[in-house]
Amino acid sequence: VTDSQRHAAKAMNFLLIYGGSAKSLQWRILSDYGDFICLDEAEERLERFFCSYPGVREWQKIQLSEMSYTTSHHFHNCVRGFFSLPLTATRTILGRRRIWPRFGAGITASKFQMYNTPCQGTGADLIKLVMAEVYEKLSDEEARIVGSIHDEIILEVPEEKAEEYASRLKEIMERIGSEMLYPVPVKAEAKVLSSLAE
């Protein structure tokens, strides 16, 4: 798979998983890659995607059905004391909740947010678990975490041990990711670079 094919697949995956339409797919392909496809072709690609991954459409239906389901969430403040409100919540794989308030008959969450929160929130949970283990296992040594960008962790290490630490970081990321997302295997990449600009 070439880099351009990988980037196109990644853009299509994110767009369609989060509720993008054929029209938005058509626009995305034009804006990101300079390729024009007609709306019929975009519709065909969308349908092929969901035929290949029927579980995605089923998962989207479940997420949307949760927009009308409420549970009581308990709160406390100095004015009202303890009280509860019927609210809608989306959850990550680890159970972390994002609560959506209700106004009138509907909730303030959009379809996009109902799809996005479990995915991006689970990604955030995963990277936090990885960072905690990296800190615990490698910080007593010569490595230190200097940054985290989305699903990347940046370590600063002595140059002569860079390959060793890259290998250890990759192992931690793949192990934790594969355990958390089982049975989905998780693959990570580790690169040794001399500056953040690289």
N, C-alpha and C positions, 0 to 999 in steps of 0.2 A: 504494500500500500504506500503510495507516495504521500508526501506532506500535504499537497493540495487536496488529495482525496480524503485524507484524514481530517483536514480542516473543514471541508465541505460536509462530511458525515457528522462532525461534531456540531457544526452550525445547524444542520437539519435536525439532529437529535434534540438539541436544546430547544429549538423553536417548536417542534411538534410535541415534545413531552409536556411543554408548558402551555399548550393550547393554541399554538399558532395556526393560522389558516393557510389555504393554498395561495391566497393573494399575498400574505406576509412572506411566505416561502419564495414566491416569485420575486418580490422586492428584495429580500435578503440575498438571493443568489446574484441579482443584478448589482446591488450595492457592494457586496463583499468580494465578488469574483469577476464582475463586469460581463457576466453571461446573461443574455436575455432568454427566458423560456416563456412560452405562452401559458396562459392560465390553465388550459386543458392539461398541459404537461405537468404543471405544478400539482394539479388535482391528482393526476396519475401517480406522481411520486409520493404524495401524501397517503394515498390508498395503499400503495406498495409497502410503505413504511408500516402502516397499521396491520397489514396482512402478515408481514414478517414478524411483527411484535404485537400480537393481539393482547398480551398482558398489559401493555401500556394503556390501551383504550379502556380495558376493564378497570385498571387502577384509577384512571381519570374519572370514570363513572362513580367509583366509590368515594373519591375525594369530593366530587360535586354533591353527592347525596349527603355528605356530612355538613354541607352548608345549611341544611334545614334541620339538623339534629342539634339539640342543646343539652347541656348538662349543667347542674348547679356548681358554680365556682364560689368559694368562700373568700371573703375579704374582711378587712378590719381597718377602720380609721377612727380618729379621736371624736368625730362628730356623731357617726352612726353606730359605733361599736362594731360588733360582729354582724355581718349580713351576707346574703348570698344573692347571686344574679344568674339567670339562665343565659349562658354564653356558648358560643361555638368555639371549638379548639381543634387545631391541627397538631399532629405530633411527629417527632422525629422517630427513627428506629429505636433510639434509646429511651423514648418516652417524654422528651422535653416538649413542653407545650407552647404554642403561640395562640393566645386567646383573642377572639374577634368579638368586639361588642356588637350588640343588636340595636337597631333603630327602627321602630315601627315593625313592619313585617319581614324585613331582611337584615342581613349582616353586612358589615362594612367591607368584608373581604371580597376580592374579585376572584374570578375563576383562575386567573394566572397565579394569584397568591395562594390559593388552595393547592395548586400543583407545585408551586415553587418552594413553599415552606418546608414540607417534609424532605425534599431533595437537598436543597441548599443547607437546611438545618442539620440534616444527617451528615453532610459533608463537613460542616463546622464541628459537629460532635467528634467526627473521626480525626480531624486534624488536631483537635485539642487533646485527644487521647494519645496521639502520636507525640505531640510536643511534651506532654507530661512524662512519657516514658523516656524520650530523648533526654530531657532534663535530668531525670532520675539516674539514668544509666551512663550518660556521657558527660554531664557537667562537672563531675569530680575530676575528669581527665582534662585534656587540653582543648576540648571542643566547647563552643558556646553558641547558643542560638542567637542570631543577630536579626532575624526577621522571619515573618510568615506572610506569604502573599497567596490568598485563596487556598489552593491545595499544595502549596510549596513551602518548604522549610529551608531557610538559609542558615548554614553553619559556618562559623569561622574556625579553621583548624590550622595547625602547622602544615606547611606545604608538603613536607616529606611523608605525612600521614594522611593526606587528602583522600587517596584512593581507599584506604582502609575505612575511614569514617564514612565515605560515600557508600561503601558496601554495607556497613552497619546500619546507616540510616535507611537505606533501601529495604533491608531485611525487616526492620521495625515497622516501616510503613506497610509493606506487603502483608506481614503477619497480622497486625492489628486490623487492617482493612479487610482481609479475608475472613478473620474471625467475626468481625462485626457485621459484614454483609453476606455471610455464608448463606447459600452455597455459591455465591458469585465470587469468582477468583479476582483478586485485586493485584494489578501490576503497577510498579512504580519505576520511575527513572531517576537516576542520580548522575549529576554532572559535576565535574571538577572545573571550576573557573577561577580566574585570578582577580576578578572584580565584579561588582554588582552590575555594572554596565554590560558585561558580557552575557 
